[in-house]
């Protein structure tokens, strides 16, 4: 939950340790959650391939545990796009480390085809990381105007939204500030009651 993220230590020394622990790059686009089919990660890989030569040393980090056989689809997309040296899969992130990993990210991307609620979006908001998310109803309901949305079947639109956040500092700061305000709408107890049993990441 986002309020639990806020209680975690994300001071500079802690961030340095977490970066080293998971061997994270200096700049990266992050997905954090289960690597499963509903999460639509090959589309994110293809979108990244469209812009990776325009964004310097930015990497794509796909963090989380793998569901049965789905890692093969991700691996296939990475190979097809020739991104073996640009896509990093650090594996499962310990619960007490998630806020720091999220805060280290340049952008959090949540490209799911469907979700029950979308808690990771609130967690990104809580630590001041801008969000690009698929334009499904749960994401729009939870985000208001604090995230950029895209058609989950359109990797080109996703690429455009990612590069807009990277290149436009005003847009980036606006999303961060809106996210910090948006997360206040969902107090912990209310959010737990609404979310319980719907989403497992």
SULGI-V14276 format. One record per backbone hydrogen bond with DSSP energy under -0.5 kcal/mol. NH is the residue of the N-H (numbers start at 1). CO is the residue of the C=O. Records with the same first field share a line. If there is no record, write none. Layout:
BEGIN
NH=CO ; CO
END
This chain:
BEGIN
5=1
6=2
7=3
8=5
10=8
15=11
16=12
17=13
18=14
19=15
20=16
21=17
22=18
23=20
24=19
29=59
30=107
31=61
33=63
35=65
36=34
39=36
40=37
44=40
45=41
46=42
47=43
48=44
49=45
50=46 ; 47
51=47 ; 48
52=48
54=51
55=51
58=55
59=27
60=86
61=29 ; 59
62=60 ; 88
63=31 ; 61
64=91
67=35
70=67
71=67
72=69
73=69 ; 70
74=70
75=71
76=72
77=73
78=74
79=75
80=76
81=77
82=79
83=78
86=83
87=83
88=60 ; 86
90=88
91=62
94=92
97=94
98=94 ; 95
101=97
102=98
103=99
104=100
105=101 ; 102
106=28
107=28
108=130
109=30 ; 107
110=132
113=38
114=38
121=118
122=118 ; 119
123=119
124=120
125=121
126=122
127=123 ; 124
128=125
129=124
130=128
132=108
133=148
134=110
135=150
136=134
140=136
141=137
142=138
143=139
144=140
146=143
148=131
150=133
154=151
155=153
158=154
159=155
160=156
161=157
162=158
163=159
164=160
165=161
166=162
167=163
168=164
169=167
172=168
173=169
174=170
175=171
176=172
177=173
178=174
179=175
180=176
181=177
182=178
183=179
184=181
185=182
186=183
187=185
191=187
192=188
193=189
194=190
195=191
196=192
198=195
199=195
END
